Amino acid sequence: MDHANRMPHLTPHSGSEPIPQQPSALADTVSARLTTLVLDVAAHVGVSPHETAFISDLAAGQDNLDRVPTSAQHRLWEIVHASGGPGVGLQAARMAEVGRLHVWDYMLTSATTLAEGFVDAAQYLSTVADPALVLTVISDGPRLTVGYYGARYSEAVDWQISEFALALLLRRAREARGAAATPVRVGFAHRAPARHAYLVDEFGTGNIHFDQDADTLTFLDPDRAGSGTAGDPELSRIMRVYARSIMASARPARSWLENFRDVLLMVLSTGPATGTILDDVAQRLSVSPRTLQRRLAEHGTSGRAEIESVRHERAVRLLLDTELPVGSIAGQLGYSDHRAMGRAFRRWTGQTPDAYRRCARN
């Protein structure tokens, strides 16, 4: 059964907007904030930066618009599972304090009712997750069920992500509604573990079922009077508007090679290298020089070619866009003096830097 193709049964609420369209830039990616959270979990369970550095395209920034390939996120979860073992998904949820996942976190905490909060969380899930993932929200009298459907990757990864997803949803529900947000039933799509007492402790109920069609939480009358916060309809509206703007402005995931070039330029700008430039870059990327060379070869390039390319592009930009003297530009590119840059520039263009600047401006 392809759970990712199911459409959510959303409980409508007053003033709700249509489900937003998913920009193409979001496809097959997750928020960099979510990846940073999992990286922190990796460090918490003893995974070294050297291990995660082997994951191609795992360049997690802190900007709310940055995205990371879902495939890189899955490989990260594999490493986390191998080091953390059972329950590491729950550990990730415990480390996800409110605000860690930015605007999505406030969908539940600002809503007037838990049902409305889950609907908003479902509609704007792709602000943090892959758009292929789906939340369903179903109200049946006093019973409220939220279901999580994720595309399948591998049993170990699916297991941890499912437990993380439900534990995170429960944490946000409890932050919004207090003790009333204790599930009366929990369902998991994965098979039953040998022991699941850790899940009973986490979810507060022994009514836990496995091999289900979806991962689900069912609550009984979670919005009864006097429980949790009162919610803020205006804040909910603002959060929805902001979430749509983030989705519309999301940047495609940066590749490993793009991240490498940024670090390379940073190393070059610090001045002439005391050792080798690539050794400095490797240290900043937490990989060995040999691993760095192998990764560059996998991308069809080499360290020497990349240094030449980055220097050439940056030199041209500084010559055209600034009034900096050639000696200052040479220093920003890691050359020992302006003569060394001049020789390289003549090799690239057939002209000296000064001549190139004059010709380009005439």
Stockholm file with secondary structure:
# STOCKHOLM 1.0

chainA/1-362         MDHANRMPHLTPHSGSEPIPQQPSALADTVSARLTTLVLDVAAHVGVSPHETAFISDLAAGQDNLDRVPTSAQHRLWEIVHASGGPGVGLQAARMAEVGRLHVWDYMLTSATTLAEGFVDAAQYLSTVADPALVLTVISDGPRLTVGYYGARYSEAVDWQISEFALALLLRRAREARGAAATPVRVGFAHRAPARHAYLVDEFGTGNIHFDQDADTLTFLDPDRAGSGTAGDPELSRIMRVYARSIMASARPARSWLENFRDVLLMVLSTGPATGTILDDVAQRLSVSPRTLQRRLAEHGTSGRAEIESVRHERAVRLLLDTELPVGSIAGQLGYSDHRAMGRAFRRWTGQTPDAYRRCARN
#=GR chainA/1-362 SS CCGGGCCCCCCCCTTCCCCCCCCGGGTTEEEHHHHHHHHHHHHHTTCCHHHHTTSTTCCCCSCTTCEEEHHHHHHHHHHHHHHHCTTHHHHHHHTCCTTTTGGGHHHHHHSSSHHHHHHHHHHTGGGTSCTTCEEEEEEETTEEEEEEECCCCCHHHHHHHHHHHHHHHHHHHHHHHGGGCCCSEEECSSCCCSCCHHHHHHHTCSCEECSCSSEEEEEESTTCTTSSCCCCHHHHHHHHHHHHHHHHHCCCCCCHHHHHHHHHHHHHHTCSCSSCHHHHHHHHTTSCHHHHHHHHHHTTCCHHHHHHHHHHHHHHHHHHHCCCCHHHHHHHTTCSSHHHHHHHHHHHHSSCHHHHHHHHHC
#=GC SS_cons         CCGGGCCCCCCCCTTCCCCCCCCGGGTTEEEHHHHHHHHHHHHHTTCCHHHHTTSTTCCCCSCTTCEEEHHHHHHHHHHHHHHHCTTHHHHHHHTCCTTTTGGGHHHHHHSSSHHHHHHHHHHTGGGTSCTTCEEEEEEETTEEEEEEECCCCCHHHHHHHHHHHHHHHHHHHHHHHGGGCCCSEEECSSCCCSCCHHHHHHHTCSCEECSCSSEEEEEESTTCTTSSCCCCHHHHHHHHHHHHHHHHHCCCCCCHHHHHHHHHHHHHHTCSCSSCHHHHHHHHTTSCHHHHHHHHHHTTCCHHHHHHHHHHHHHHHHHHHCCCCHHHHHHHTTCSSHHHHHHHHHHHHSSCHHHHHHHHHC
//
